[in-house]
Amino acid sequence: MTLKRIYDNWSQLRAASGTPGSRLRREWRAYLERRPLIAYWGDSWFSTPLYRNLCWNSFARIDGMSIRLGGPGFTAAQMLTPAACRNNAERFAARGFDLLCLSIGGNDCLGERLARVFAGRGRMDADAAFEAVVAHGVFERLRARYDTLLSAMATVGDDFRVVGHGYAPLSRHAIGKEGALTVGNLGLAAVVMGTVGPWLWPVMRPILGSKAEAERFAWRLMVDGFRDQVLVPTRAAWPQLFSYADFSGIGSVDDRGFWYDEIHPTEAGFGLLATGFNAMIRHALPVAKRGAVG
């Protein structure tokens, strides 16, 4: 069987890797001696069909094999269940995975989840709004899901690692912008879906009043808040297993070409983020496989 670079599901990957002791498994291991096997598990930053998102831009620069898990719109609560984390950890261990790339948590801070935080509340500034999110336990619940994941991933093996990422600063130029869905980025589903989003501005407009204040709130929520209250403590709790790419220094606020819609970069924007993301991937891999990452 000819090995593929990208596997669409576990059935394909199991068939290609064969059973322990089989010829297929020997060929599988030989191929991976100096190449990584990576799982990309996440929401739309990884899993939007056909669109050159962060997963696409990252793996296009890597000589190895991968599988993509998750789906657009999924939350941490939907993906990082104890059973899913345990099952995937067993699969990663059985097939010799080197790395799990993680893009999970942004949806937990937006849309209907954000609306529940501010139901019945009046006008406030960005700082007070951020404190309301913290008090509501949004980040605390996310942190708990990450801990569930990493508790399972710690069983995979000594060399296995997990790499996550933060978010680039949202721009007032993109806040409130719908994503026009096309066949080119979503396939035939775009014909019936039409548009998607926005996820922040409709909720926060009556609370914050201006896009300038919404930009400040988005920075505190998606950049500083997610990093400092989810990624940083997760890294501190699992220093040998987990690392993350920090996108807070990306110049995305004034770059009108960076954002495709309110929370998704354009393909070029994702390409820029992939440079830093792959640097973290390279560092997390065994030394013999780092040269496969561009």
C-alpha atoms as a printed R data frame, in Angstrom:
    type eleno elety resid chain resno       x      y      z
1   ATOM     1    CA   MET     A     1   0.000  0.000  0.000
2   ATOM     2    CA   THR     A     2   1.327  3.443 -0.936
3   ATOM     3    CA   LEU     A     3   1.603  5.712  2.096
4   ATOM     4    CA   LYS     A     4  -0.273  9.020  1.990
5   ATOM     5    CA   ARG     A     5   0.782 12.337  3.442
6   ATOM     6    CA   ILE     A     6  -2.673 13.136  4.818
7   ATOM     7    CA   TYR     A     7  -5.197 10.632  6.185
8   ATOM     8    CA   ASP     A     8  -8.855 11.627  6.320
9   ATOM     9    CA   ASN     A     9  -9.935  9.215  9.061
10  ATOM    10    CA   TRP     A    10  -8.724  6.490 11.397
11  ATOM    11    CA   SER     A    11  -9.896  3.688  9.100
12  ATOM    12    CA   GLN     A    12  -7.565  4.876  6.349
13  ATOM    13    CA   LEU     A    13  -4.670  5.230  8.764
14  ATOM    14    CA   ARG     A    14  -5.198  1.792 10.324
15  ATOM    15    CA   ALA     A    15  -5.280  0.152  6.892
16  ATOM    16    CA   ALA     A    16  -2.068  1.899  5.826
17  ATOM    17    CA   SER     A    17  -0.133  1.122  9.015
18  ATOM    18    CA   GLY     A    18  -1.099 -2.536  9.196
19  ATOM    19    CA   THR     A    19  -0.969 -4.786 12.227
20  ATOM    20    CA   PRO     A    20   1.991 -5.179 14.616
21  ATOM    21    CA   GLY     A    21   4.675 -7.307 12.975
22  ATOM    22    CA   SER     A    22   3.223 -6.969  9.475
23  ATOM    23    CA   ARG     A    23   5.113 -5.812  6.387
24  ATOM    24    CA   LEU     A    24   2.930 -2.697  6.298
25  ATOM    25    CA   ARG     A    25   3.893 -1.830  9.863
26  ATOM    26    CA   ARG     A    26   7.612 -2.274  9.072
27  ATOM    27    CA   GLU     A    27   7.274  0.041  6.065
28  ATOM    28    CA   TRP     A    28   5.317  2.496  8.209
29  ATOM    29    CA   ARG     A    29   8.060  2.628 10.842
30  ATOM    30    CA   ALA     A    30  10.826  2.887  8.271
31  ATOM    31    CA   TYR     A    31   9.110  5.862  6.625
32  ATOM    32    CA   LEU     A    32   8.795  7.602  9.993
33  ATOM    33    CA   GLU     A    33  12.409  7.160 11.103
34  ATOM    34    CA   ARG     A    34  13.217 10.722 10.057
35  ATOM    35    CA   ARG     A    35   9.728 12.040  9.333
36  ATOM    36    CA   PRO     A    36   7.037 13.022 11.850
37  ATOM    37    CA   LEU     A    37   3.543 11.617 12.262
38  ATOM    38    CA   ILE     A    38   1.286 14.457 13.399
39  ATOM    39    CA   ALA     A    39  -2.373 14.757 14.416
40  ATOM    40    CA   TYR     A    40  -4.082 18.134 13.949
41  ATOM    41    CA   TRP     A    41  -7.090 18.285 16.284
42  ATOM    42    CA   GLY     A    42  -9.221 21.396 16.236
43  ATOM    43    CA   ASP     A    43 -12.037 23.612 15.067
44  ATOM    44    CA   SER     A    44 -12.173 25.734 11.906
45  ATOM    45    CA   TRP     A    45  -8.601 27.070 12.217
46  ATOM    46    CA   PHE     A    46  -7.621 23.472 11.405
47  ATOM    47    CA   SER     A    47 -10.626 21.793  9.850
48  ATOM    48    CA   THR     A    48 -12.450 24.067  7.384
49  ATOM    49    CA   PRO     A    49 -12.732 21.903  4.221
50  ATOM    50    CA   LEU     A    50 -10.614 23.033  1.243
51  ATOM    51    CA   TYR     A    51  -9.675 26.372  2.833
52  ATOM    52    CA   ARG     A    52  -5.924 26.880  3.334
53  ATOM    53    CA   ASN     A    53  -6.183 27.340  7.073
54  ATOM    54    CA   LEU     A    54  -3.491 26.972  9.745
55  ATOM    55    CA   CYS     A    55  -3.407 23.180  9.472
56  ATOM    56    CA   TRP     A    56  -3.002 23.326  5.679
57  ATOM    57    CA   ASN     A    57  -0.294 25.994  5.805
58  ATOM    58    CA   SER     A    58   1.555 24.195  8.579
59  ATOM    59    CA   PHE     A    59   1.599 20.693  7.097
60  ATOM    60    CA   ALA     A    60   2.311 21.915  3.551
61  ATOM    61    CA   ARG     A    61   5.797 22.755  4.885
62  ATOM    62    CA   ILE     A    62   6.364 19.373  6.581
63  ATOM    63    CA   ASP     A    63   7.678 16.132  5.077
64  ATOM    64    CA   GLY     A    64   5.726 13.494  6.968
65  ATOM    65    CA   MET     A    65   2.251 12.087  7.554
66  ATOM    66    CA   SER     A    66  -0.788 13.495  9.327
67  ATOM    67    CA   ILE     A    67  -4.428 13.051 10.250
68  ATOM    68    CA   ARG     A    68  -6.941 15.842 10.881
69  ATOM    69    CA   LEU     A    69  -9.519 15.538 13.678
70  ATOM    70    CA   GLY     A    70 -12.370 17.772 14.855
71  ATOM    71    CA   GLY     A    71 -14.561 20.100 12.827
72  ATOM    72    CA   PRO     A    72 -15.687 23.711 12.241
73  ATOM    73    CA   GLY     A    73 -17.659 25.218 15.107
74  ATOM    74    CA   PHE     A    74 -16.720 22.533 17.633
75  ATOM    75    CA   THR     A    75 -16.038 23.560 21.226
76  ATOM    76    CA   ALA     A    76 -13.602 22.148 23.756
77  ATOM    77    CA   ALA     A    77 -16.519 20.538 25.581
78  ATOM    78    CA   GLN     A    78 -17.506 18.718 22.389
79  ATOM    79    CA   MET     A    79 -14.023 17.573 21.417
80  ATOM    80    CA   LEU     A    80 -12.087 17.093 24.643
81  ATOM    81    CA   THR     A    81 -14.299 14.567 26.371
82  ATOM    82    CA   PRO     A    82 -12.574 12.025 28.611
83  ATOM    83    CA   ALA     A    83 -13.515  9.206 26.233
84  ATOM    84    CA   ALA     A    84 -12.276 11.009 23.089
85  ATOM    85    CA   CYS     A    85  -9.009 12.004 24.754
86  ATOM    86    CA   ARG     A    86  -8.431  8.478 26.047
87  ATOM    87    CA   ASN     A    87  -9.289  6.831 22.715
88  ATOM    88    CA   ASN     A    88  -7.075  9.166 20.699
89  ATOM    89    CA   ALA     A    89  -4.198  8.712 23.147
90  ATOM    90    CA   GLU     A    90  -4.405  4.939 22.587
91  ATOM    91    CA   ARG     A    91  -4.405  5.438 18.809
92  ATOM    92    CA   PHE     A    92  -1.450  7.826 18.943
93  ATOM    93    CA   ALA     A    93   0.549  5.343 21.008
94  ATOM    94    CA   ALA     A    94  -0.292  2.350 18.800
95  ATOM    95    CA   ARG     A    95   0.774  4.020 15.527
96  ATOM    96    CA   GLY     A    96   3.859  5.906 16.680
97  ATOM    97    CA   PHE     A    97   2.595  9.496 16.581
98  ATOM    98    CA   ASP     A    98   5.153 12.125 17.484
99  ATOM    99    CA   LEU     A    99   2.950 15.129 17.993
100 ATOM   100    CA   LEU     A   100  -0.579 16.433 18.554
101 ATOM   101    CA   CYS     A   101  -1.229 19.951 17.260
102 ATOM   102    CA   LEU     A   102  -4.148 21.554 19.060
103 ATOM   103    CA   SER     A   103  -6.469 24.372 17.957
104 ATOM   104    CA   ILE     A   104  -9.294 24.260 20.494
105 ATOM   105    CA   GLY     A   105 -10.963 26.878 22.684
106 ATOM   106    CA   GLY     A   106 -11.787 29.902 20.537
107 ATOM   107    CA   ASN     A   107 -15.405 28.869 20.006
108 ATOM   108    CA   ASP     A   108 -15.907 28.522 23.754
109 ATOM   109    CA   CYS     A   109 -15.326 32.286 24.088
110 ATOM   110    CA   LEU     A   110 -17.675 33.441 21.317
111 ATOM   111    CA   GLY     A   111 -21.207 33.252 19.934
112 ATOM   112    CA   GLU     A   112 -23.917 31.763 22.130
113 ATOM   113    CA   ARG     A   113 -21.405 30.972 24.886
114 ATOM   114    CA   LEU     A   114 -20.464 34.657 25.057
115 ATOM   115    CA   ALA     A   115 -24.127 35.684 24.898
116 ATOM   116    CA   ARG     A   116 -24.869 33.678 28.050
117 ATOM   117    CA   VAL     A   117 -22.255 35.697 29.942
118 ATOM   118    CA   PHE     A   118 -23.916 39.024 29.098
119 ATOM   119    CA   ALA     A   119 -27.606 38.099 29.164
120 ATOM   120    CA   GLY     A   120 -29.501 40.876 30.927
121 ATOM   121    CA   ARG     A   121 -26.431 43.076 31.461
122 ATOM   122    CA   GLY     A   122 -26.144 46.764 30.613
123 ATOM   123    CA   ARG     A   123 -23.391 48.907 29.104
124 ATOM   124    CA   MET     A   124 -19.822 48.504 30.396
125 ATOM   125    CA   ASP     A   125 -16.270 49.036 29.155
126 ATOM   126    CA   ALA     A   126 -13.920 46.396 27.779
127 ATOM   127    CA   ASP     A   127 -12.148 45.780 31.079
128 ATOM   128    CA   ALA     A   128 -15.369 45.190 32.987
129 ATOM   129    CA   ALA     A   129 -16.640 42.943 30.203
130 ATOM   130    CA   PHE     A   130 -13.491 40.865 30.358
131 ATOM   131    CA   GLU     A   131 -13.810 40.478 34.123
132 ATOM   132    CA   ALA     A   132 -17.386 39.297 33.594
133 ATOM   133    CA   VAL     A   133 -16.101 36.541 31.301
134 ATOM   134    CA   VAL     A   134 -13.530 35.497 33.892
135 ATOM   135    CA   ALA     A   135 -16.137 35.491 36.674
136 ATOM   136    CA   HIS     A   136 -18.433 33.355 34.534
137 ATOM   137    CA   GLY     A   137 -15.772 30.617 34.518
138 ATOM   138    CA   VAL     A   138 -15.161 30.495 30.749
139 ATOM   139    CA   PHE     A   139 -11.398 30.158 31.064
140 ATOM   140    CA   GLU     A   140 -11.619 27.918 34.113
141 ATOM   141    CA   ARG     A   141 -13.717 25.416 32.160
142 ATOM   142    CA   LEU     A   142 -11.352 25.581 29.209
143 ATOM   143    CA   ARG     A   143  -8.382 25.001 31.459
144 ATOM   144    CA   ALA     A   144 -10.094 21.920 32.888
145 ATOM   145    CA   ARG     A   145 -10.659 20.525 29.370
146 ATOM   146    CA   TYR     A   146  -7.005 21.029 28.507
147 ATOM   147    CA   ASP     A   147  -6.064 19.201 31.693
148 ATOM   148    CA   THR     A   148  -8.336 16.291 30.711
149 ATOM   149    CA   LEU     A   149  -6.595 16.148 27.330
150 ATOM   150    CA   LEU     A   150  -3.056 16.279 28.683
151 ATOM   151    CA   SER     A   151  -3.742 13.734 31.408
152 ATOM   152    CA   ALA     A   152  -4.616 11.311 28.592
153 ATOM   153    CA   MET     A   153  -1.751 12.379 26.314
154 ATOM   154    CA   ALA     A   154   0.771 11.814 29.109
155 ATOM   155    CA   THR     A   155   0.169  8.082 28.626
156 ATOM   156    CA   VAL     A   156   1.271  8.042 24.959
157 ATOM   157    CA   GLY     A   157   5.024  7.889 25.481
158 ATOM   158    CA   ASP     A   158   8.132  9.797 26.524
159 ATOM   159    CA   ASP     A   159   8.788 11.503 23.177
160 ATOM   160    CA   PHE     A   160   5.183 12.456 22.401
161 ATOM   161    CA   ARG     A   161   4.353 16.177 22.649
162 ATOM   162    CA   VAL     A   162   1.351 18.528 22.304
163 ATOM   163    CA   VAL     A   163   1.593 21.981 20.675
164 ATOM   164    CA   GLY     A   164  -1.229 24.522 20.932
165 ATOM   165    CA   HIS     A   165  -1.520 28.157 19.929
166 ATOM   166    CA   GLY     A   166  -2.906 31.491 21.005
167 ATOM   167    CA   TYR     A   167  -4.737 34.006 18.822
168 ATOM   168    CA   ALA     A   168  -3.709 37.019 16.800
169 ATOM   169    CA   PRO     A   169  -5.178 40.380 17.851
170 ATOM   170    CA   LEU     A   170  -8.587 40.937 16.248
171 ATOM   171    CA   SER     A   171  -9.035 44.173 14.331
172 ATOM   172    CA   ARG     A   172 -11.891 46.683 14.423
173 ATOM   173    CA   HIS     A   173 -11.724 46.558 10.614
174 ATOM   174    CA   ALA     A   174 -12.818 42.902 10.761
175 ATOM   175    CA   ILE     A   175 -15.076 42.937 13.829
176 ATOM   176    CA   GLY     A   176 -18.646 42.422 12.641
177 ATOM   177    CA   LYS     A   177 -17.504 41.116  9.246
178 ATOM   178    CA   GLU     A   178 -19.271 38.054  7.878
179 ATOM   179    CA   GLY     A   179 -17.332 35.330  6.168
180 ATOM   180    CA   ALA     A   180 -18.623 34.854  2.635
181 ATOM   181    CA   LEU     A   181 -18.727 31.120  2.046
182 ATOM   182    CA   THR     A   182 -17.678 29.847 -1.348
183 ATOM   183    CA   VAL     A   183 -17.412 26.443 -2.964
184 ATOM   184    CA   GLY     A   184 -13.669 27.066 -3.024
185 ATOM   185    CA   ASN     A   185 -13.312 27.083  0.756
186 ATOM   186    CA   LEU     A   186 -16.195 24.956  2.011
187 ATOM   187    CA   GLY     A   187 -17.143 22.753 -0.914
188 ATOM   188    CA   LEU     A   188 -20.780 22.303 -1.955
189 ATOM   189    CA   ALA     A   189 -21.989 23.021  1.596
190 ATOM   190    CA   ALA     A   190 -21.378 26.704  0.849
191 ATOM   191    CA   VAL     A   191 -24.274 26.711 -1.643
192 ATOM   192    CA   VAL     A   192 -26.803 26.259  1.157
193 ATOM   193    CA   MET     A   193 -24.947 27.983  4.011
194 ATOM   194    CA   GLY     A   194 -24.380 31.354  2.314
195 ATOM   195    CA   THR     A   195 -22.522 33.290  5.042
196 ATOM   196    CA   VAL     A   196 -21.180 32.624  8.515
197 ATOM   197    CA   GLY     A   197 -20.580 34.783 11.572
198 ATOM   198    CA   PRO     A   198 -19.931 37.237 13.069
199 ATOM   199    CA   TRP     A   199 -19.544 35.727 16.518
200 ATOM   200    CA   LEU     A   200 -18.449 38.658 18.718
201 ATOM   201    CA   TRP     A   201 -19.938 41.956 17.525
202 ATOM   202    CA   PRO     A   202 -23.672 41.081 17.621
203 ATOM   203    CA   VAL     A   203 -23.289 40.032 21.271
204 ATOM   204    CA   MET     A   204 -20.988 42.852 22.382
205 ATOM   205    CA   ARG     A   205 -22.380 45.807 20.426
206 ATOM   206    CA   PRO     A   206 -25.083 46.646 23.023
207 ATOM   207    CA   ILE     A   207 -22.590 46.059 25.836
208 ATOM   208    CA   LEU     A   208 -19.539 47.942 24.524
209 ATOM   209    CA   GLY     A   209 -21.091 50.384 22.063
210 ATOM   210    CA   SER     A   210 -18.184 50.851 19.645
211 ATOM   211    CA   LYS     A   211 -15.890 48.741 17.522
212 ATOM   212    CA   ALA     A   212 -12.886 50.441 19.078
213 ATOM   213    CA   GLU     A   213 -13.965 49.171 22.489
214 ATOM   214    CA   ALA     A   214 -14.829 45.798 20.974
215 ATOM   215    CA   GLU     A   215 -11.310 45.586 19.573
216 ATOM   216    CA   ARG     A   216  -9.905 46.229 23.041
217 ATOM   217    CA   PHE     A   217 -12.221 43.621 24.559
218 ATOM   218    CA   ALA     A   218 -11.311 41.090 21.859
219 ATOM   219    CA   TRP     A   219  -7.626 41.590 22.616
220 ATOM   220    CA   ARG     A   220  -8.208 40.968 26.320
221 ATOM   221    CA   LEU     A   221 -10.464 37.982 25.627
222 ATOM   222    CA   MET     A   222  -8.849 36.121 22.727
223 ATOM   223    CA   VAL     A   223  -5.205 37.163 23.070
224 ATOM   224    CA   ASP     A   224  -4.271 37.969 26.676
225 ATOM   225    CA   GLY     A   225  -7.080 36.061 28.389
226 ATOM   226    CA   PHE     A   226  -6.795 32.804 26.462
227 ATOM   227    CA   ARG     A   227  -2.999 32.863 26.679
228 ATOM   228    CA   ASP     A   228  -2.631 33.875 30.315
229 ATOM   229    CA   GLN     A   229  -5.524 31.883 31.781
230 ATOM   230    CA   VAL     A   230  -5.452 28.745 29.631
231 ATOM   231    CA   LEU     A   231  -2.158 28.287 27.779
232 ATOM   232    CA   VAL     A   232   0.282 29.603 30.389
233 ATOM   233    CA   PRO     A   233  -1.078 27.575 33.339
234 ATOM   234    CA   THR     A   234  -1.364 24.493 31.126
235 ATOM   235    CA   ARG     A   235   2.288 24.874 30.148
236 ATOM   236    CA   ALA     A   236   3.221 25.302 33.828
237 ATOM   237    CA   ALA     A   237   1.324 22.146 34.789
238 ATOM   238    CA   TRP     A   238   2.715 20.033 31.911
239 ATOM   239    CA   PRO     A   239   6.119 21.555 31.062
240 ATOM   240    CA   GLN     A   240   7.568 18.435 29.420
241 ATOM   241    CA   LEU     A   241   4.448 17.666 27.381
242 ATOM   242    CA   PHE     A   242   2.815 20.940 26.299
243 ATOM   243    CA   SER     A   243   4.003 24.092 24.534
244 ATOM   244    CA   TYR     A   244   2.280 26.751 22.473
245 ATOM   245    CA   ALA     A   245   2.816 29.376 19.795
246 ATOM   246    CA   ASP     A   246   2.096 32.921 20.976
247 ATOM   247    CA   PHE     A   247   0.596 35.014 18.144
248 ATOM   248    CA   SER     A   248   0.077 38.176 20.207
249 ATOM   249    CA   GLY     A   249   2.926 39.987 18.428
250 ATOM   250    CA   ILE     A   250   1.473 39.502 14.946
251 ATOM   251    CA   GLY     A   251   0.663 42.844 13.290
252 ATOM   252    CA   SER     A   252  -2.914 41.893 12.463
253 ATOM   253    CA   VAL     A   253  -4.787 44.886 13.895
254 ATOM   254    CA   ASP     A   254  -4.101 47.381 11.086
255 ATOM   255    CA   ASP     A   255  -3.558 44.868  8.272
256 ATOM   256    CA   ARG     A   256  -6.873 44.800  6.381
257 ATOM   257    CA   GLY     A   257  -5.647 41.857  4.322
258 ATOM   258    CA   PHE     A   258  -5.017 39.648  7.352
259 ATOM   259    CA   TRP     A   259  -8.611 38.852  8.331
260 ATOM   260    CA   TYR     A   260 -11.038 36.866  6.158
261 ATOM   261    CA   ASP     A   261 -13.870 37.491  8.609
262 ATOM   262    CA   GLU     A   262 -14.220 38.437 12.254
263 ATOM   263    CA   ILE     A   263 -12.095 35.623 13.698
264 ATOM   264    CA   HIS     A   264 -10.527 33.760 10.747
265 ATOM   265    CA   PRO     A   265  -7.403 35.011  8.972
266 ATOM   266    CA   THR     A   266  -7.172 34.920  5.218
267 ATOM   267    CA   GLU     A   267  -5.126 32.137  3.649
268 ATOM   268    CA   ALA     A   268  -2.175 34.554  3.542
269 ATOM   269    CA   GLY     A   269  -2.753 35.401  7.201
270 ATOM   270    CA   PHE     A   270  -2.737 31.744  8.154
271 ATOM   271    CA   GLY     A   271   0.450 31.352  6.129
272 ATOM   272    CA   LEU     A   272   2.090 34.012  8.286
273 ATOM   273    CA   LEU     A   273   0.966 32.295 11.492
274 ATOM   274    CA   ALA     A   274   2.241 28.934 10.236
275 ATOM   275    CA   THR     A   275   5.821 30.208 10.341
276 ATOM   276    CA   GLY     A   276   5.733 30.639 14.107
277 ATOM   277    CA   PHE     A   277   3.579 27.572 14.634
278 ATOM   278    CA   ASN     A   278   5.999 25.353 12.740
279 ATOM   279    CA   ALA     A   279   8.889 26.722 14.758
280 ATOM   280    CA   MET     A   280   7.180 25.335 17.861
281 ATOM   281    CA   ILE     A   281   6.453 22.043 16.073
282 ATOM   282    CA   ARG     A   282  10.100 21.697 15.057
283 ATOM   283    CA   HIS     A   283  11.282 22.281 18.616
284 ATOM   284    CA   ALA     A   284   8.787 19.739 20.020
285 ATOM   285    CA   LEU     A   285   9.822 16.900 17.687
286 ATOM   286    CA   PRO     A   286  12.648 14.416 18.276
287 ATOM   287    CA   VAL     A   287  15.975 15.788 17.000
288 ATOM   288    CA   ALA     A   288  16.144 13.278 14.148
289 ATOM   289    CA   LYS     A   289  12.849 14.564 12.709
290 ATOM   290    CA   ARG     A   290  13.272 18.327 13.062
291 ATOM   291    CA   GLY     A   291  14.810 18.685  9.628
292 ATOM   292    CA   ALA     A   292  11.499 17.564  8.065
293 ATOM   293    CA   VAL     A   293   9.780 20.777  9.210
294 ATOM   294    CA   GLY     A   294  10.000 23.852  7.004
